[in-house]
Amino acid sequence: MFLSPLPNRSLLYFHLCCFVGLKAAALMYQPVEEGAEVRPPVEEGPLTEQQLGLRQAEERLHRDYIHRLLKPSPEYPNYQYLCKLCSVHIENIQGAHKHIKEKRHKKNIMEKQEENELRALPLASAAQLRAVDTAVLQTARQQGISEKDFEVRKAVVSRMEDIIKRHLSGCMLG
């Protein structure tokens, strides 16, 4: 069997592929990249009504950036969930639902959605960049100050700084 080199795979992965097969090795050895989600394995087979309800509730929480902790936090041993958006530990599902309704979480959700929308925007075309460049230069010509005015203002700031330093030695105008 031919194995192509895979990035971010270790020698352990290679040996697992050789001995247990590629599919089984991929399931057993999944390196976690920084910032990647780690989710507990999904159990196959029939679920009880309670397990199904819990899974559905956790899927809903996951959409709101609230994740089940795989191992207890040393600082918060009784807490089962973490809101990755607000960096808040949450004790149980009821607490998570309460947290979702908080003003801070709603604000953070809105900011995250805006950020995602901005990241999804296509890059500006060359024509759009030229139009913005032209508008900025035109505004600078109309509203900006001349080089002479800039030098006059710079001299005034320098004189004020000298006067202030005489009375307050550690102060500067910047």
C-alpha positions as CSV (number, residue, x, y, z in Angstrom):
1,M,0.0,0.0,0.0
2,F,1.4,3.4,-1.0
3,L,1.2,6.2,1.7
4,S,1.8,9.7,0.6
5,P,3.5,11.9,3.2
6,L,0.9,13.9,5.2
7,P,1.7,17.2,6.8
8,N,1.5,17.4,10.6
9,R,1.6,13.6,11.0
10,S,4.1,11.9,13.2
11,L,6.0,8.6,13.1
12,L,3.4,7.3,15.5
13,Y,0.7,7.9,12.9
14,F,2.7,6.1,10.2
15,H,3.1,3.0,12.4
16,L,-0.5,3.0,13.3
17,C,-1.4,3.1,9.6
18,C,0.9,0.1,8.9
19,F,-0.4,-2.0,11.8
20,V,-4.1,-1.2,12.2
21,G,-5.0,0.3,8.8
22,L,-5.3,3.8,7.5
23,K,-9.0,4.4,8.6
24,A,-8.5,3.0,12.1
25,A,-5.3,5.0,12.6
26,A,-7.0,8.2,11.5
27,L,-9.7,7.6,14.1
28,M,-7.2,6.7,16.8
29,Y,-4.6,9.4,16.1
30,Q,-6.0,12.8,15.4
31,P,-3.5,15.5,16.3
32,V,-5.1,18.6,17.8
33,E,-4.2,21.8,16.1
34,E,-4.1,25.0,18.2
35,G,-7.6,26.5,18.4
36,A,-9.2,23.3,17.1
37,E,-12.3,21.9,18.7
38,V,-12.0,18.7,20.7
39,R,-15.3,16.9,20.9
40,P,-15.9,13.7,22.7
41,P,-16.5,10.7,20.4
42,V,-20.1,10.1,19.4
43,E,-21.5,6.8,20.6
44,E,-23.0,4.7,18.0
45,G,-26.2,2.8,18.6
46,P,-29.6,3.7,20.1
47,L,-29.7,6.6,22.5
48,T,-32.1,7.0,25.4
49,E,-34.5,9.9,25.3
50,Q,-32.4,11.6,28.0
51,Q,-29.1,11.1,26.1
52,L,-30.7,12.5,22.9
53,G,-32.0,15.5,24.8
54,L,-28.6,16.2,26.3
55,R,-26.9,15.8,22.9
56,Q,-29.4,18.2,21.3
57,A,-28.9,20.7,24.1
58,E,-25.2,20.6,23.8
59,E,-25.3,21.0,20.1
60,R,-27.4,24.2,20.7
61,L,-24.9,25.4,23.2
62,H,-22.0,24.7,20.8
63,R,-23.6,27.1,18.3
64,D,-23.5,29.7,21.0
65,Y,-19.8,29.0,21.7
66,I,-20.4,27.1,24.9
67,H,-18.5,23.9,25.0
68,R,-18.4,20.9,27.4
69,L,-15.1,20.6,29.3
70,L,-13.5,17.3,28.5
71,K,-11.6,17.4,31.9
72,P,-12.4,19.6,34.9
73,S,-10.6,22.9,35.3
74,P,-8.4,23.0,38.4
75,E,-9.8,26.4,39.3
76,Y,-13.4,25.4,38.7
77,P,-13.7,21.7,39.4
78,N,-17.6,21.6,39.6
79,Y,-18.1,23.4,36.3
80,Q,-18.9,21.4,33.2
81,Y,-19.0,24.0,30.4
82,L,-17.0,26.9,29.2
83,C,-18.2,29.9,27.1
84,K,-15.3,30.4,24.7
85,L,-16.7,33.7,23.6
86,C,-16.9,35.3,27.1
87,S,-14.3,33.1,28.9
88,V,-16.8,32.1,31.5
89,H,-17.0,28.7,33.3
90,I,-20.6,27.4,33.6
91,E,-21.8,24.8,36.0
92,N,-24.6,23.1,34.0
93,I,-27.0,23.4,31.1
94,Q,-29.4,25.6,33.0
95,G,-26.6,28.0,33.8
96,A,-25.6,28.0,30.2
97,H,-29.1,28.9,29.0
98,K,-29.0,31.7,31.6
99,H,-25.6,32.9,30.4
100,I,-26.8,33.0,26.8
101,K,-29.5,35.5,27.8
102,E,-27.0,37.8,29.5
103,K,-26.3,41.2,27.8
104,R,-22.6,40.6,27.7
105,H,-22.9,37.3,25.8
106,K,-25.4,38.7,23.4
107,K,-23.0,41.6,22.7
108,N,-20.1,39.3,22.2
109,I,-22.2,37.1,19.8
110,M,-23.1,40.2,17.7
111,E,-19.4,41.2,17.6
112,K,-18.4,37.7,16.5
113,Q,-21.1,37.6,13.8
114,E,-19.9,41.0,12.5
115,E,-16.3,39.9,12.5
116,N,-17.3,36.7,10.6
117,E,-19.2,38.8,8.1
118,L,-16.3,41.1,7.6
119,R,-13.9,38.2,7.1
120,A,-16.2,36.7,4.5
121,L,-16.2,39.9,2.4
122,P,-14.3,39.6,-0.9
123,L,-11.2,41.6,-1.4
124,A,-11.6,45.0,-3.0
125,S,-11.1,45.2,-6.7
126,A,-8.5,47.4,-8.3
127,A,-11.1,49.8,-9.5
128,Q,-12.5,50.1,-5.9
129,L,-9.0,50.7,-4.5
130,R,-8.4,53.4,-7.1
131,A,-11.7,55.1,-6.2
132,V,-10.9,55.1,-2.5
133,D,-7.4,56.4,-3.2
134,T,-8.8,59.2,-5.3
135,A,-11.4,60.2,-2.7
136,V,-8.8,60.3,0.1
137,L,-6.4,62.4,-1.9
138,Q,-9.2,64.8,-2.9
139,T,-10.4,65.1,0.7
140,A,-6.8,65.7,1.9
141,R,-6.4,68.6,-0.7
142,Q,-9.7,70.1,0.4
143,Q,-9.6,69.6,4.1
144,G,-5.9,69.1,4.9
145,I,-3.3,71.7,6.0
146,S,-0.5,72.9,3.9
147,E,3.2,72.1,4.6
148,K,3.7,75.7,5.8
149,D,0.8,75.5,8.3
150,F,2.1,72.2,9.6
151,E,5.6,73.7,10.3
152,V,3.9,76.7,12.1
153,R,1.9,74.4,14.3
154,K,5.0,72.3,15.0
155,A,6.9,75.4,16.1
156,V,4.1,76.4,18.4
157,V,4.0,72.9,20.0
158,S,7.8,73.1,20.5
159,R,7.6,76.5,22.2
160,M,4.7,75.4,24.5
161,E,6.8,72.3,25.4
162,D,9.8,74.5,26.4
163,I,7.6,76.6,28.6
164,I,5.9,73.6,30.3
165,K,9.3,71.9,30.9
166,R,10.5,74.9,32.8
167,H,7.8,74.4,35.4
168,L,7.2,70.6,35.1
169,S,10.4,69.0,34.1
170,G,9.0,65.5,33.3
171,C,6.2,66.6,30.9
172,M,6.2,66.5,27.2
173,L,3.6,67.3,24.5
174,G,3.3,64.6,22.0
